[in-house]
């Protein structure tokens, strides 16, 4: 676990996505497979471009339409497939957490730049 903790955020996300990609074929016959695939595709976009909002990623994990990872995890009857859903859900939850952290930092940095520009104009 120490090796994982020593990785950068992006490296951790890539690791979790790679693990999820390796097990997702095990649920290819499940009702929510398409949602799972979409969620991983969006998570890959986030790690590459950082242009996917954390809230939009969260909607893949849980939403009011019950077309989400959490719902399909609960509906799964096969114990082995349920474990796959849990792994994908945990990976997505971690990525969502990091996306929210990234958004806070980006907003803070933007506000800081604006403040600095105002200070420069005063000088």
C-alpha positions in Angstrom: 0.0 0.0 0.0 2.9 2.4 0.6 3.8 2.1 -3.1 0.3 3.2 -4.1 0.4 6.1 -1.6 3.7 7.3 -3.1 2.2 7.6 -6.6 0.9 10.9 -8.0 -2.8 11.5 -8.2 -2.9 10.9 -11.9 -0.8 7.7 -11.5 -3.3 6.4 -8.9 -6.2 7.2 -11.2 -4.6 5.5 -14.1 -3.9 2.4 -12.0 -7.5 2.2 -10.8 -8.9 2.7 -14.2 -6.5 0.0 -15.6 -7.6 -2.4 -13.0 -11.3 -1.6 -13.8 -10.7 -2.1 -17.5 -9.2 -5.5 -16.8 -12.2 -6.8 -15.0 -15.1 -5.0 -16.7 -15.4 -7.8 -19.3 -16.7 -10.0 -16.5 -20.0 -8.0 -16.4 -20.4 -7.7 -20.2 -23.7 -9.6 -20.0 -25.0 -7.4 -17.1 -27.8 -4.9 -17.6 -25.7 -1.9 -16.6 -22.6 -2.8 -18.6 -23.0 0.2 -20.9 -23.2 2.6 -18.0 -20.0 1.0 -16.5 -18.2 1.4 -19.8 -19.3 5.0 -20.2 -18.3 5.9 -16.6 -14.7 4.5 -17.2 -14.5 6.4 -20.6 -15.4 9.7 -18.8 -13.0 9.0 -16.0 -10.2 8.5 -18.6 -11.1 11.8 -20.2 -10.9 13.4 -16.8 -7.4 12.1 -16.1 -6.2 13.1 -19.6 -7.9 16.5 -20.0 -9.3 17.5 -16.6 -12.3 18.9 -18.4 -15.0 16.6 -17.0 -16.8 18.0 -14.0 -16.7 15.9 -10.8 -20.5 16.2 -10.5 -20.9 14.6 -14.0 -18.7 11.7 -12.9 -20.7 11.4 -9.7 -23.9 10.9 -11.7 -22.4 7.7 -13.1 -21.9 6.5 -9.5 -25.4 7.4 -8.3 -28.3 9.3 -9.8 -32.1 9.7 -9.4 -32.8 7.6 -12.6 -31.2 4.6 -11.0 -29.1 4.0 -14.1 -25.8 4.0 -12.1 -23.1 1.9 -10.7 -24.5 1.7 -7.2 -27.9 0.6 -8.4 -26.5 -2.1 -10.7 -24.2 -3.3 -7.9 -27.3 -3.8 -5.7 -29.3 -5.5 -8.4 -26.5 -8.0 -9.3 -27.4 -11.6 -8.3 -24.0 -13.1 -9.2 -21.6 -12.7 -6.3 -18.5 -12.6 -8.6 -20.1 -10.0 -10.8 -21.1 -8.0 -7.8 -17.5 -7.8 -6.8 -16.6 -6.4 -10.2 -19.3 -3.7 -9.7 -17.9 -2.9 -6.3 -14.4 -2.5 -7.7 -15.5 -0.2 -10.5 -17.6 1.8 -8.0 -14.7 2.2 -5.6 -12.4 3.2 -8.4 -14.9 5.7 -9.7 -15.5 7.1 -6.1 -11.8 7.7 -5.7 -11.6 9.5 -9.1 -14.6 11.6 -8.2 -13.0 12.6 -5.0 -9.8 13.6 -6.8 -11.9 15.5 -9.4 -13.6 17.5 -6.7 -10.2 18.3 -5.1 -8.9 19.4 -8.5 -11.8 21.7 -9.1 -11.3 23.4 -5.8 -7.6 24.0 -6.6 -8.4 25.3 -10.1 -11.0 27.7 -8.7 -8.5 28.9 -6.0 -5.7 29.4 -8.6 -8.0 31.3 -10.9 -9.1 33.6 -8.0 -5.5 34.0 -7.0 -4.5 35.0 -10.6 -7.3 37.6 -10.7 -6.2 39.0 -7.4 -2.5 39.2 -8.5 -3.6 41.0 -11.7 -5.5 43.5 -9.7 -2.4 44.1 -7.5 -0.2 44.6 -10.6 -2.6 47.2 -12.0 -2.4 49.1 -8.7 1.4 49.2 -8.9 
